[in-house]
Every structure is written in C-alpha cells, then in structure tokens.
C-alpha cells in the first residue's frame, strides 16, 4: 500500500521532471535540426560543422559543472532558510560564471588555428570553419547564459519555465534556420554561418525574456557580495570542478569506445553512432530527473532532512528502473522495425537491431548511475560523483565492451556494453547507500556526543 505522502512526493517529482525532460528533448533536437539543414548544403559544410563538436563537449561540460554548483549552493541556502545568502550567491554566481564563460569563448576564438590543426582539419575546410566559428562561439556564450539562468530557476524549485524556454528557443531556431541558411525572397542566405546566426538570435531572444525575471522575483542582491565571495568561492569550486570532470569523462570514454568499434568495420561504426543518438532520446526522463532532483535534494540537505532524502532517492530509483525497464523491453521487441526507420543500409540495420536488443533494457541501471552522480553533487559528495562516473566508464563499461568485442565480435560488443551498464548501476547504488550509511553513523556519533 502506497502512503499518501509517497503519492504526493511522486506527483511533485513527476511535475518537476516532465518539463525538464521536454526541454532536454528540445535541446537535443536543436543540434539535430542544425545538422539536417546543413547537410543540404553538402558534405564539406557538414564536415566543417562537425569539427566544432569536440569543442562543444568542453563548453557544455564547463557550463553544466557551473550549473550543478549553482543549483546545489543556492538550494542548500534556501533549505537552511538563509534567503539573503541565497540572493548574494545568485548574484555572484550568475555574473561570475557568465564572465568566465565569455573569457573562455574569447580564448577559444584566439586558439582556432591551433585547435583545428590538432583536430586534423584540411586546409580547404578552414575558411568554412572560420566563417562559422565566430558566430557559433557567440551563440554558445548566450546558450551558456541561458543554462545558468535555468540553473537558478531549478535551485528555486521552478522547472516549468526553463523547460518552456528550451522549447521556445528550439522552435525559434527551427523557424530561423532555413531563412538564415538558404535565404528568403531577395535575401540569399548565409550558408553554414547562417545556422550559427539563427542559433545566436534564438538564444538572444531567450536571454531577453529570462534575463529580467531573477531581479523581478527578488532573487538577487547587491550587498555583502565581497564577503560572500570570500566565504563561498572555495565551496563553489569544490562542487563545480568535480562536476565538470564528471561531464568530461564520457567524452574520453566515447573516443575509446569508437576506436574499439572501428576495429569491427565502418558498418559497425555507423550502427554504433545511430544507437548513440537514439540513446539520448530513450533516457529523456532520466535526464530530466537529473536536472529536477538536485535542487530538491539540496533543500533537504540544507534543512538536515536526511529521512526525506532517503525516501526521495528510493522513489526516484524505483521510477527510473520501472520506466526504463518497461520502455527498454518494449523497444527491444520492436528493434527490427525501429532499426529500419533509422538505417537505410541492410547491414547497418542488422547490426543496429542487435545493439538495440541488448542495450535498451540495460538503460534501467544506467539511469540509476546517472541519478546517483547527480544526487552526489547535490548532497555535498562531489568526489564520490567523480568516482562513480570514473568507475562506470573505465572499470565497468569500457572493459566489458573491449572483452565482449574480443570474445564475440559485434554481438559480444553489444552484450559487453549492456553488461557494463548493469554493473555500473549496481556499483553506483552500492556507493550511494554506503555514503548514506556513513552519514547516518556520523549523525549518530554527533547526537551521542551532544
């Protein structure tokens, strides 16, 4: 029998998660839409755009790390009923992180020749890349400002507005892309740079809409900032730096995994790439929950409500396992027709079907691992979050992937990847329960001492 309190907690969790999941879907569609339109320009423009992807991974890793730290520190202050401190933190973090991201974009702009030489870009592609690089970096900075703003809203328990803003900017980009890339009427379009300008304008409109709201809602302060900066900078970096590391580890893992798959041939790489793009849509609910759950946990942490934290995490874990397992089984049964929709080549379709049948059900425990990493950052365990991410990728996932590939070819690779996901989820849950038990023991010792 489910208690009324659990039902109410589930409703709150779902109402906070759903808008973020929809927003993540919109953001994922953002890049996909750009690539679809750019592909109509030809292979060279699409290749030029592709060279920005590794840099985008770095930028996203930095801004997500900042966002996690912002949501964690402010939500903890609110949970501890330190509203004035939360206002000071909001002001410092928004403006400080925005300035840092601007400096990063300027540095990347100046380092363009070095970056693209190291990435192996051909000389004939460089003019195309440079024409796209400047507006793309400006658009990335505005996107970072929006993400920092979303983090502030999440810290205050508001997830609907960020989700709606993500959808709005994606729709704006969808409408502006064909106009800026191909032109309309007498306007001939800007080709590849037009995609970046469309994104820039979409994000600029989003910043105009969102930028006024924190001050209107009384979330900012102009007093006591210097002292707050002295006290909180170390705490902020203690959360942000490990969170960034957690975000950048998957990029390294993806490079290694691609190298392993490439040994099985180009067809295997094509099927692997399609499965990777599908994965992000299959785990949308998990991604939404990793954004909506930390501020709630942060408020509980600030208030010292560890019983509620335990209850909330147990509920979230059940939701993730049940939802992802049911969805994974259904989609695995439909793997063949799903692969036919995604792949035109018969060989790619066959390999993709094999991948989907193994991988999709395993996302139930992969989701648990992602949930634990997000929760650890909110609960003041950033090093444990990095450890869980590292163990997931380099102790569970990659070794199983390599061993499976060596023993059973492509089918073994698929089975190895799924096994790695299962082991990673189990290990992450064990690590979380151990950390919670250690926290309970410390609380008991303090209570006994008192």
C-alpha positions, 0 to 999 in steps of 0.5 A: 500500500502506497502512503499518501505522502509517497503519492504526493512526493511522486506527483511533485517529482513527476511535475518537476521532471516532465518539463525538464525532460521536454526541454532536454528533448528540445535541446537535443533536437536543436543540434539535430535540426542544425545538422539536417539543414546543413547537410543540404548544403553538402558534405564539406559544410557538414564536415566543417560543422562537425569539427566544432563538436569536440569543442562543444563537449568542453563548453557544455561540460564547463557550463553544466559543472557551473550549473550543478554548483549553482543549483546545489549552493543556492538550494542548500541556502534556501533549505537552511532558510538563509534567503539573503545568502541565497540572493548574494550567491545568485548574484555572484554566481550568475555574473561570475560564471557568465564572465568566465564563460565569455573569457573562455569563448574569447580564448577559444576564438584566439586558439582556432588555428591551433585547435583545428590543426590538432583536430586534423582539419584540411586546409580547404575546410578552414575558411568554412570553419572560420566563417562559422566559428565566430558566430557559433562561439557567440551563440554558445556564450548566450546558450551558456547564459541561458543554462545558468539562468535555468540553473537558478530557476531549478535551485528555486524549485521552478522547472516549468519555465526553463523547460518552456524556454528550451522549447521556445528557443528550439522552435525559434531556431527551427523557424530561423534556420532555413531563412538564415541558411538558404535565404528568403525572397531577395535575401540569399542566405548565409550558408553554414554561418547562417545556422550559427546566426539563427542559433545566436538570435534564438538564444538572444531572444531567450536571454531577453525574456529570462534575463529580467525575471531573477531581479523581478522575483527578488532573487538577487542582491547587491550587498555583502557580495565581497564577503560572500565571495570570500566565504563561498568561492572555495565551496563553489569550486569544490562542487563545480570542478568535480562536476565538470570532470564528471561531464568530461569523462564520457567524452574520453570514454566515447573516443575509446569506445569508437576506436574499439568499434572501428576495429569491427568495420565502418558498418559497425561504426555507423550502427554504433553512432545511430544507437548513440543518438537514439540513446539520448532520446530513450533516457529523456526522463532520466535526464530530466530527473537529473536536472529536477532532483538536485535542487530538491535534494539540496533543500533537504540537505540544507534543512538536515532532512536526511529521512526525506532524502532517503525516501526521495532517492528510493522513489526516484530509483524505483521510477527510473528502473520501472520506466526504463525497464518497461520502455527498454523491453518494449523497444527491444521487441520492436528493434527490427522495425525501429532499426529500419526507420533509422538505417537505410543500409541492410547491414547497418540495420542488422547490426543496429537491431542487435545493439538495440536488443541488448542495450535498451533494457540495460538503460534501467541501471544506467539511469540509476548511475546517472541519478546517483552522480547527480544526487552526489553533487547535490548532497555535498559528495562531489568526489564520490560523483567523480568516482562513480562516473570514473568507475562506470566508464573505465572499470565497468563499461569500457572493459566489458565492451573491449572483452565482449568485442574480443570474445564475440565480435559485434554481438559480444560488443553489444552484450559487453556494453549492456553488461557494463551498464548493469554493473555500473548501476549496481556499483553506483547504488552500492556507493550511494547507500554506503555514503548514506550509511556513513552519514547516518553513523556520523549523525549518530556519533554527533547526537551521542556526543551532544 
